[in-house]
Structure formats: structure tokens, C-alpha cells
Amino acid sequence: MAQEVSDYTPADVWQWDRESGGRFANINRPVSGALVEKDLPKGKHPLQLYSLATPNGVKVTIMLEELLALGHAGAEYDAWIIDIIEGEQFTSGFVEANPNSKIPAMMDHSSNPVTRVFESGSILLYLAEKFGAFIPADSTAKTECMNWLMWQMGSAPYLGGGFGHFYAYAPMRIEYAIDRFSMEVKRQLDVLDQHLAQNTYMAGEEYSIADMAIWAWYGVLAQGKLYEAGKFLSVEDYKNVQRWTAMIAARPAVERGRKVNRVWGEEHEQLRERHDAEDFEALVMA
């Protein structure tokens, strides 16, 4: 690996005096809180989701669609888009739902007072426990499920904020940064591949929220659809990940869930907002 020479020396005290550049520079700032007063919209269902079809958002819409496919009518939901490029995550309504100003966030109006749930892993666990689905009942298997859910929550920042940022979105390509995070992402893929060589799903033989969380990031990466980095990372080499990825991708609820709050890609895969199951029919006819 070539060594790059830089004349950059960190200041004694860091100051935010300009945007860092790159595609998502305007969503990052060193302070929190609302920048504009605006309430969140509310639909007719108890579950109100405020999201975008990034991997973290897709985790939750897959879970909701899987619950509905199982016959849990209480999982009907309204999915409102939060345009992070336009700064909608900094409105007062969204900050009330998630003080961290990151999608997704969910409000459950079936409780009194209303329950707010933020962080994608927390939403998955909340829904799994609320409906008694997609989380193993056996304590050992449940712990394994939680192990892998927490693994995903801790690992994805290296894939997204690390590799994805420097490979796809940074204003300049820095060899050291791309090498560093490529190495870590390939290590993570190898962790998954070795585990899936011995297990059908992440928690064993049972499909669970761990699979939904990990597939939204690493499954899509294995398909070559994340950061257009499939060839660069040789994702086809991870045969067990590929087997698992294809199996989950073929689930109808997964196909539906990945379309919700999507505003890019093929037009027939974009469902900007979702308020009823019939909303998907318009995509089929388009």
C-alpha cells in the first residue's frame, strides 16, 4: 500500500468553520436540536414511521411488512418520508421523536402516552416483543439473535460511515482511509460467511430480526447494490453470505419493505410513502 504524505496538522482546538464536503455534508453538524418548527404528519394507523429507504430505514419496513404477512393486523402503518438532504430530520417534530436526528423513528399511538422508538435496532426489538414474532422464544436462541443484532449495530458504522463515506461520498479519495475500511468490511463479511457456513440464518434455523438488520446492509452489499462496491470488495467470494442473501431477498415482504420511502433507482421500486397495503399495487401497474 502506498503511503500518502499530508501537510495537515490538527489544530489545538477543533472548530467547525466550514462544511466538510461530499454528498451528505449538509446533514452533519456538531450541535443537536431542532432548526425549524414543524410538526410531523400523522396518518390513520397507530404505528407512524418517519424514515427513508437507507439500510437503517429498510430494516424497519421489512419488519413491518413481515409482521403483516404473518397476519398481525396491528402492524399496519403509515410510512412518511424524511428527506435528510433537505434537513427534515432537524424539524421540531422529528427531534421530538428522535433527539439524535437520525432516521428511522417511530411513534406508537396505541399506547398512552404515545411511545416513541428510535434507533433501528431498538425499533426492531420493540416490534418483535410487541407482536411476539421474529425473535426466538428459547433463551439461548434469543441471546444469539440479540448477539447478532448488536453486532450489526456496532459494525455497520464501519461499512456506512467508514467505507461508504470514503469510497463513495467523500470529496476526495484517500487511499489510507479506503484501505483501512475496506479491510474491516472484508473482515466483517468473513465473520458472516464463516457463521453462515454453519447456520441457515443468523440465530440458527429461525429467521429473525437479526437477519433483517444484517441483510439491509450486508445482504444488499453482497448483491452489489450498495455503494456500487461489489466488485471492489469481491463480494461474490463469500458463498455462504450469497446463499443467505438470495434466500432473504426472495421473501415477498422483503421485496415490499425495501421499496418503502425509496425515491431513487427504478421507478417501479419507489414507494415514496406507504399508508395501506394497496399502495404497492400502483407500483405493479406503473
C-alpha positions, 0 to 999 in steps of 0.5 A: 500500500502506498503511503500518502504524505499530508501537510495537515496538522490538527489544530489545538482546538477543533472548530467547525468553520466550514462544511466538510464536503461530499454528498451528505455534508449538509446533514452533519453538524456538531450541535443537536436540536431542532432548526425549524418548527414543524410538526410531523404528519400523522396518518390513520394507523397507530404505528407512524414511521418517519424514515427513508429507504437507507439500510437503517430505514429498510430494516424497519419496513421489512419488519413491518411488512413481515409482521403483516404477512404473518397476519398481525393486523396491528402492524399496519402503518403509515410510512412518511418520508424524511428527506435528510438532504433537505434537513427534515430530520432537524424539524421540531417534530422529528427531534421530538421523536428522535433527539439524535436526528437520525432516521428511522423513528417511530411513534406508537399511538396505541399506547398512552402516552404515545411511545416513541422508538428510535434507533433501528435496532431498538425499533426492531426489538420493540416490534418483535416483543410487541407482536411476539414474532421474529425473535426466538422464544428459547433463551439461548436462541434469543441471546444469539439473535440479540448477539447478532443484532448488536453486532450489526449495530456496532459494525455497520458504522464501519461499512456506512460511515467508514467505507461508504463515506470514503469510497463513495461520498467523500470529496476526495479519495484517500487511499489510507482511509479506503484501505483501512475500511475496506479491510474491516468490511472484508473482515466483517463479511468473513465473520458472516460467511464463516457463521453462515457456513454453519447456520441457515440464518443468523440465530440458527434455523429461525429467521429473525430480526437479526437477519433483517438488520444484517441483510439491509446492509450486508445482504444488499452489499453482497448483491452489489447494490450498495455503494456500487462496491461489489466488485471492489470488495469481491463480494461474490467470494463469500458463498455462504453470505450469497446463499443467505442473501438470495434466500432473504431477498426472495421473501415477498415482504422483503421485496415490499419493505425495501421499496418503502420511502425509496425515491431513487433507482427504478421507478417501479421500486419507489414507494415514496410513502406507504399508508395501506397495503394497496399502495404497492399495487400502483407500483405493479401497474406503473 
